[in-house]
Amino acid sequence: MNITRTASGLLMAFGLFGASEAQVPADNIVYDVSQSFDAAKNPNGVWSYGWKSTVTGPFTLLSVPATVVHENGVPVQVWGLDSWIVPPLVVYNATANTSIHDSGQGVYPPGTLYFVAGVDGTPQNFGGIRFTVPGDGDGSYRIESAVRGYLDGDRSGDTDLHVVVNDAEVFSEFLAARSATGYTNTFELAAGDTVDFLVGRGVDGRLSGSGLKIQATLSHPLFCNVARRATATAQVVNGFLVGVDLIDPGCGYPDSPPPFVQIRDASGKDAAVHAVVKRGVLEQVVIDNPGRGYSANTQVLIAPPPFAPSLSVAVSRVSVRMTVVLGRKYQLDVSPNLQDWTSFGDPFEATDDFVVQEFEVTEATKYFRIREVL
């Protein structure tokens, strides 16, 4: 607050310095079906694993996660239909070793993802992987996908690939044994829209040998005119912080230093985490120490992108000190603009050399003056 003495009295000036907007570069955020695989959650962020009876019909989630050891001893992660790990299946090799199965005809290097349809004669005619556009994710998405048969030898059978956008088929192809194909296109999508990759049993309608290895990404230009804060939720198991799920990756963050992340809970303590930023968005929150004693009420607070600090000053009352001549009569006036003056209260007679009065500050009482009246 600046107080300047004028011929009319006191000028009260209030200042508010707004925060400057961050300059945020445009970039792409890429959703990768293989790198994002999660054996613990379905749906897993933007990805979910399931099946359909018809290409454009409803999508049903697979409900049973499992770990299966392939013939050479390498474990793979699986989502299946039931506890017997019945197809349809979505299978991922999360290890650093190549897994080998089906008498050596199934070869799956690290990071390989494959999926198969359901058993012959069941309603699970198509195995499916679904991408769902996240909130605040409206815009252009480039789909890039490549598939090939999941077996390499004479056990390989025919199969089929379908790409479905919002329950409308945009691509389909039947593949002969040991063959490959792909699909690339760009779509304008809105939050909640879906893209399905579906695998079938081929022209012969038999599951034997039918399945596809898949590589797929959806890239979305990230235009961030105004920086926004990332949000996340905590995963707590038996009092330990075991994961942090991003709800919104935010935008406008510098890669270094990353934003501070605070884990809040009335009973928990000692958890330590750090954020990883890539291309201006929060990519993940890494748990360095799971802590202990955390509850279902645990909160994750992520610092916003850096911005210029702001300051506001609010004054609710003002004290006016008037120097007057004892015994004379005066009138106090107020003005919102130093031009339009109105009397404030009744005229008063000075009973001392100084008179002090307090007033509520309003738009009409920014400026004060005192004048002698007869």
C-alpha positions as CSV (number, residue, x, y, z in Angstrom):
1,M,0.0,0.0,0.0
2,N,1.3,3.5,-1.0
3,I,0.1,6.5,0.9
4,T,0.7,9.8,-0.8
5,R,-0.2,13.2,0.8
6,T,-2.1,15.5,-1.5
7,A,-3.8,18.9,-1.2
8,S,-7.0,17.1,-0.8
9,G,-5.9,14.7,1.8
10,L,-4.8,11.0,1.6
11,L,-4.6,9.0,-1.6
12,M,-5.0,5.3,-0.9
13,A,-3.5,3.1,-3.7
14,F,-3.9,-0.6,-3.8
15,G,-1.7,-2.8,-6.1
16,L,-2.1,-6.3,-7.4
17,F,0.8,-7.9,-9.4
18,G,-0.5,-10.9,-11.4
19,A,1.5,-14.0,-12.2
20,S,3.0,-14.2,-15.6
21,E,2.0,-17.1,-17.8
22,A,4.6,-19.7,-18.5
23,Q,5.9,-20.0,-22.0
24,V,5.2,-23.6,-22.9
25,P,6.5,-25.3,-26.0
26,A,4.3,-27.5,-28.1
27,D,5.4,-31.2,-28.3
28,N,4.0,-34.7,-28.6
29,I,2.9,-36.9,-25.9
30,V,3.2,-40.6,-27.0
31,Y,1.1,-43.4,-25.6
32,D,2.8,-46.8,-26.2
33,V,0.8,-50.0,-25.7
34,S,3.9,-52.1,-24.9
35,Q,5.8,-49.7,-22.6
36,S,2.6,-48.9,-20.7
37,F,1.6,-52.5,-20.0
38,D,0.6,-53.1,-16.3
39,A,0.0,-56.6,-14.8
40,A,-1.8,-55.2,-11.8
41,K,-4.4,-52.8,-13.1
42,N,-7.1,-53.1,-15.9
43,P,-7.8,-50.5,-17.0
44,N,-4.3,-49.2,-16.8
45,G,-4.4,-45.4,-17.4
46,V,-5.4,-45.0,-21.0
47,W,-5.0,-48.7,-21.8
48,S,-7.4,-51.6,-21.1
49,Y,-7.4,-55.3,-22.1
50,G,-10.5,-57.2,-23.0
51,W,-12.6,-58.9,-25.6
52,K,-15.5,-58.4,-28.0
53,S,-18.1,-60.7,-29.6
54,T,-18.4,-58.5,-32.6
55,V,-16.1,-55.9,-34.1
56,T,-18.3,-53.0,-33.2
57,G,-19.9,-54.5,-30.1
58,P,-19.3,-53.8,-26.4
59,F,-15.9,-54.1,-24.9
60,T,-15.6,-56.4,-21.9
61,L,-12.5,-56.3,-19.6
62,L,-10.3,-59.3,-18.9
63,S,-10.4,-59.8,-15.1
64,V,-7.6,-62.2,-14.2
65,P,-3.9,-61.2,-14.1
66,A,-1.3,-63.9,-13.9
67,T,2.4,-64.8,-14.4
68,V,3.1,-67.7,-16.7
69,V,6.6,-69.3,-17.2
70,H,7.4,-70.0,-20.8
71,E,9.3,-73.1,-21.9
72,N,12.8,-71.6,-21.5
73,G,12.0,-70.5,-17.9
74,V,11.3,-66.8,-18.7
75,P,8.1,-65.5,-16.9
76,V,5.6,-63.4,-18.9
77,Q,2.8,-61.3,-17.6
78,V,-0.8,-62.2,-18.7
79,W,-4.3,-60.9,-18.6
80,G,-6.8,-63.7,-19.1
81,L,-10.5,-64.6,-19.0
82,D,-10.5,-66.6,-15.8
83,S,-8.3,-68.2,-13.2
84,W,-7.3,-71.0,-15.6
85,I,-5.8,-68.4,-17.9
86,V,-8.2,-69.2,-20.7
87,P,-8.1,-67.1,-23.9
88,P,-8.5,-64.4,-24.9
89,L,-5.1,-63.4,-23.6
90,V,-2.9,-60.3,-23.6
91,V,0.7,-61.3,-22.9
92,Y,3.8,-59.2,-22.2
93,N,7.4,-60.0,-21.7
94,A,8.6,-57.5,-19.1
95,T,11.9,-59.2,-18.5
96,A,15.4,-58.5,-20.0
97,N,15.4,-61.9,-21.6
98,T,13.8,-63.4,-24.7
99,S,11.1,-65.9,-23.8
100,I,10.5,-69.0,-26.0
101,H,7.3,-71.0,-26.2
102,D,5.4,-73.4,-28.4
103,S,8.3,-75.7,-29.0
104,G,10.5,-72.8,-30.1
105,Q,8.0,-71.3,-32.6
106,G,7.0,-68.5,-30.2
107,V,9.9,-66.1,-29.8
108,Y,9.3,-63.0,-27.7
109,P,12.2,-60.6,-27.1
110,P,12.0,-58.2,-24.1
111,G,9.1,-55.7,-24.5
112,T,7.1,-57.9,-26.8
113,L,3.3,-57.8,-26.5
114,Y,1.0,-60.3,-28.1
115,F,-2.7,-61.0,-27.9
116,V,-5.1,-63.8,-29.0
117,A,-8.9,-64.3,-29.4
118,G,-11.1,-66.6,-27.3
119,V,-11.5,-70.4,-27.6
120,D,-13.4,-71.7,-30.6
121,G,-17.2,-71.6,-30.1
122,T,-17.2,-69.1,-27.3
123,P,-18.5,-65.5,-27.5
124,Q,-15.0,-64.1,-27.1
125,N,-14.5,-63.9,-30.9
126,F,-11.9,-61.1,-30.6
127,G,-9.2,-60.3,-28.2
128,G,-8.9,-56.6,-27.7
129,I,-6.6,-53.8,-26.5
130,R,-8.4,-50.4,-26.0
131,F,-7.0,-46.9,-25.8
132,T,-9.3,-44.3,-24.2
133,V,-8.6,-40.6,-24.7
134,P,-7.8,-39.0,-21.3
135,G,-9.5,-36.0,-19.8
136,D,-8.2,-32.7,-21.2
137,G,-6.9,-34.8,-24.1
138,D,-9.0,-33.5,-27.0
139,G,-7.2,-33.0,-30.3
140,S,-5.4,-34.8,-33.1
141,Y,-4.1,-38.3,-32.5
142,R,-1.8,-40.2,-34.9
143,I,-2.2,-44.0,-34.7
144,E,0.8,-46.0,-35.8
145,S,0.5,-49.8,-35.5
146,A,2.3,-52.9,-36.8
147,V,1.4,-56.5,-36.3
148,R,2.7,-60.0,-37.3
149,G,1.7,-63.5,-36.4
150,Y,2.8,-64.5,-32.9
151,L,4.2,-67.9,-34.0
152,D,7.1,-68.2,-36.5
153,G,7.0,-71.9,-37.7
154,D,4.5,-74.3,-39.2
155,R,2.2,-74.0,-36.1
156,S,1.4,-70.4,-37.2
157,G,-2.2,-70.0,-38.4
158,D,-4.2,-67.3,-40.1
159,T,-5.6,-64.5,-38.2
160,D,-7.2,-61.0,-38.6
161,L,-6.6,-57.5,-37.4
162,H,-9.3,-54.8,-36.9
163,V,-8.9,-51.2,-35.8
164,V,-12.1,-49.6,-34.4
165,V,-12.6,-45.9,-33.5
166,N,-15.6,-45.1,-31.4
167,D,-17.2,-48.4,-32.3
168,A,-16.8,-47.8,-36.1
169,E,-14.4,-50.1,-37.9
170,V,-11.7,-48.1,-39.8
171,F,-9.4,-50.9,-40.8
172,S,-9.5,-54.7,-41.2
173,E,-7.3,-57.3,-42.8
174,F,-7.1,-61.1,-42.8
175,L,-3.5,-62.3,-42.5
176,A,-2.1,-65.6,-43.7
177,A,0.2,-67.6,-41.5
178,R,3.5,-65.9,-40.6
179,S,2.5,-62.6,-42.2
180,A,2.4,-59.0,-41.1
181,T,0.5,-55.8,-41.7
182,G,0.0,-52.4,-40.1
183,Y,-2.2,-49.4,-39.9
184,T,-1.5,-45.7,-39.6
185,N,-3.9,-42.7,-39.7
186,T,-4.8,-39.5,-37.9
187,F,-8.1,-38.8,-36.1
188,E,-9.6,-35.9,-34.2
189,L,-10.6,-37.3,-30.8
190,A,-12.2,-36.0,-27.7
191,A,-11.9,-37.1,-24.0
192,G,-13.6,-40.5,-23.6
193,D,-13.3,-41.5,-27.2
194,T,-11.9,-45.0,-27.8
195,V,-9.6,-46.8,-30.2
196,D,-9.7,-50.6,-30.2
197,F,-7.1,-53.0,-31.7
198,L,-8.8,-56.4,-32.2
199,V,-7.4,-59.8,-33.1
200,G,-9.6,-62.6,-34.5
201,R,-9.3,-66.3,-35.3
202,G,-8.8,-65.8,-39.1
203,V,-10.8,-67.0,-42.1
204,D,-11.0,-70.6,-40.8
205,G,-12.5,-69.4,-37.5
206,R,-10.0,-71.6,-35.5
207,L,-7.9,-70.2,-32.6
208,S,-5.1,-72.7,-33.2
209,G,-2.0,-70.7,-34.3
210,S,-4.0,-67.5,-34.4
211,G,-2.6,-64.5,-32.6
212,L,-0.6,-61.3,-33.2
213,K,2.4,-59.5,-31.9
214,I,1.6,-55.8,-31.8
215,Q,3.4,-52.6,-31.6
216,A,1.2,-49.5,-31.4
217,T,1.4,-45.9,-30.4
218,L,-0.9,-42.9,-30.3
219,S,0.9,-39.6,-30.4
220,H,-0.9,-36.4,-29.5
221,P,0.5,-32.9,-30.1
222,L,0.6,-31.3,-26.7
223,F,-0.4,-27.6,-27.1
224,C,-0.2,-25.9,-23.7
225,N,-1.0,-22.2,-23.8
226,V,-1.4,-22.0,-20.0
227,A,0.7,-24.2,-17.7
228,R,-1.3,-26.5,-15.5
229,R,-0.6,-28.5,-12.4
230,A,-0.3,-32.3,-12.5
231,T,-2.6,-34.4,-10.3
232,A,-2.2,-37.9,-9.0
233,T,-3.6,-40.5,-6.5
234,A,-1.8,-42.8,-4.2
235,Q,-1.8,-46.6,-4.2
236,V,-1.5,-47.9,-0.6
237,V,-1.2,-51.6,0.4
238,N,-0.9,-52.7,4.0
239,G,0.2,-49.2,5.0
240,F,3.0,-48.9,2.4
241,L,3.0,-46.5,-0.5
242,V,3.3,-48.8,-3.5
243,G,2.4,-46.6,-6.4
244,V,1.4,-43.2,-7.6
245,D,-1.2,-43.0,-10.5
246,L,-1.2,-39.9,-12.6
247,I,-4.6,-38.5,-13.3
248,D,-3.4,-35.5,-15.3
249,P,0.3,-35.2,-16.3
250,G,0.0,-31.4,-16.3
251,C,2.1,-29.3,-18.7
252,G,4.7,-26.5,-18.7
253,Y,7.2,-28.2,-16.3
254,P,10.9,-27.9,-16.9
255,D,12.7,-31.2,-17.2
256,S,15.1,-30.0,-14.4
257,P,14.5,-29.4,-11.6
258,P,11.4,-31.6,-11.5
259,P,8.4,-30.5,-9.3
260,F,8.3,-31.3,-5.6
261,V,5.9,-34.1,-4.7
262,Q,4.4,-34.3,-1.3
263,I,2.7,-37.4,0.2
264,R,0.1,-36.3,2.8
265,D,-1.5,-38.5,5.4
266,A,-2.3,-38.0,9.0
267,S,-0.9,-41.4,10.1
268,G,1.7,-42.3,7.5
269,K,5.4,-41.2,7.5
270,D,8.8,-41.5,5.8
271,A,7.6,-42.0,2.2
272,A,9.9,-40.5,-0.3
273,V,9.2,-40.0,-4.0
274,H,10.5,-38.0,-6.9
275,A,9.0,-36.8,-10.2
276,V,10.2,-37.5,-13.7
277,V,9.4,-34.9,-16.4
278,K,9.7,-35.4,-20.1
279,R,8.7,-32.8,-22.8
280,G,7.1,-30.5,-20.3
281,V,4.7,-33.1,-18.8
282,L,5.0,-35.3,-15.7
283,E,5.9,-38.8,-17.0
284,Q,5.9,-40.7,-13.7
285,V,6.4,-40.4,-9.9
286,V,9.0,-42.8,-8.7
287,I,8.8,-44.2,-5.1
288,D,12.2,-44.1,-3.4
289,N,10.9,-45.2,0.0
290,P,7.4,-46.7,0.6
291,G,7.2,-45.3,4.1
292,R,4.8,-46.9,6.6
293,G,1.4,-46.3,8.3
294,Y,-0.3,-44.9,5.2
295,S,-4.1,-45.1,4.8
296,A,-6.8,-45.0,2.1
297,N,-6.9,-41.2,2.7
298,T,-3.3,-40.6,1.5
299,Q,-3.1,-37.7,-0.8
300,V,-0.5,-36.8,-3.5
301,L,0.3,-33.1,-3.9
302,I,2.4,-32.1,-6.9
303,A,3.9,-28.6,-7.1
304,P,2.6,-26.5,-10.1
305,P,4.9,-25.4,-13.0
306,P,7.1,-22.5,-12.0
307,F,5.5,-19.0,-12.3
308,A,6.4,-15.5,-11.2
309,P,5.3,-14.9,-7.6
310,S,2.3,-12.6,-7.0
311,L,1.4,-10.2,-4.3
312,S,-2.0,-8.7,-3.3
313,V,-2.7,-6.1,-0.6
314,A,-6.2,-5.8,0.9
315,V,-7.1,-3.1,3.4
316,S,-10.4,-3.3,5.2
317,R,-10.2,-0.2,7.4
318,V,-8.4,3.1,7.3
319,S,-7.5,5.5,10.1
320,V,-7.8,9.2,9.2
321,R,-5.9,11.7,11.3
322,M,-7.1,15.3,11.0
323,T,-5.2,18.4,12.2
324,V,-7.7,21.0,13.2
325,V,-8.2,24.2,15.3
326,L,-9.8,23.7,18.6
327,G,-13.4,24.9,18.7
328,R,-13.9,25.3,14.9
329,K,-16.4,23.3,12.8
330,Y,-15.3,20.9,10.0
331,Q,-16.8,18.6,7.4
332,L,-15.1,15.4,6.2
333,D,-15.6,14.6,2.5
334,V,-14.9,11.4,0.5
335,S,-14.3,10.7,-3.2
336,P,-13.7,7.7,-5.4
337,N,-11.7,9.7,-8.0
338,L,-10.6,13.1,-6.5
339,Q,-13.3,14.8,-8.6
340,D,-16.7,13.8,-7.2
341,W,-16.8,14.7,-3.5
342,T,-19.6,13.9,-1.0
343,S,-20.0,14.7,2.6
344,F,-19.2,11.8,5.0
345,G,-21.2,12.1,8.2
346,D,-22.3,15.3,9.9
347,P,-20.2,18.4,10.5
348,F,-18.3,18.2,13.8
349,E,-16.7,20.7,16.2
350,A,-13.0,20.2,17.0
351,T,-12.6,19.3,20.7
352,D,-8.8,18.7,20.3
353,D,-5.9,19.7,18.0
354,F,-6.1,16.3,16.4
355,V,-9.1,14.2,15.5
356,V,-8.7,10.5,14.5
357,Q,-11.5,8.5,13.0
358,E,-11.6,4.9,11.5
359,F,-13.6,4.0,8.4
360,E,-14.4,0.9,6.4
361,V,-12.6,1.0,3.0
362,T,-14.9,0.9,0.0
363,E,-14.7,2.1,-3.6
364,A,-16.4,5.3,-2.5
365,T,-13.9,6.0,0.3
366,K,-10.6,5.9,-1.5
367,Y,-9.8,9.6,-0.9
368,F,-10.5,12.0,2.0
369,R,-10.4,15.7,2.5
370,I,-11.4,17.9,5.3
371,R,-12.8,21.5,5.1
372,E,-13.9,24.1,7.5
373,V,-17.6,25.0,7.5
374,L,-19.3,28.0,9.1
